[in-house]
Amino acid sequence: MRMLTLAVLALALPLATPYWAGAEAGHDADNTGKNVRDRDDRTLTPMDQSNKKEDLDVTASIRRALMDDEALSTNARNVKIITRDGVVTLRGPVESEKEKVAIARTAQSVAGVRRVDNQLEIDEQ
């Protein structure tokens, strides 16, 4: 009986995947434009994060503060934070202008931050 149950689950699971994975039916993700933009050498990505202790500490402090802010959405808590020589670049989607401002304010308040380059985008979905 157990083998039959496992077999039924194994067959049914792929059919239910869009629903349990949180995907919306008929809505394909298309990041082509962003992927092309991120290949441009002028756009910072997490791979550009400095390995200087001071910059790593700044990034970690900002991330901790964002994770502790329960008013922020999941996307807002997971924005990209890239610190180089005290200059913090913020990238990624947020749900509102209010979140965009709050994240930039949080980043600016961390010791060691010289400037914040706020490239956060308000998600229009």
HUBELRA-V692408 format. One line per field, one symbol per residue. ss: DSSP state (~ for helix, > for strand, _ for the rest). psi: psi as a letter, one per 30 degrees, with the letter a starting at -180 (. if undefined). A space follows every 50 residues. Layout:
# HUBELRA-V692408
ss = ???
psi = ???
This chain:
# HUBELRA-V692408
ss = _~~~~~~~~~~~~~~~~~~~___________~~~~~~~~______~~~__ __~~~~~~~~~~~~~~~~_____~~~~__>>>>>__>>>>>>>>__~~~~ ~~~~~~~~______>>>>>>>>___
psi = eeeeeeeeeeefefffefeffgkkkgjkkjgeeeeeeffkffkklffgkk gkeeeeeeeeeeeeeeffjffkleeefglkjkkjhfkkkkklklfleeee eeeeeeeffkkfkelkjjgkkkkg.
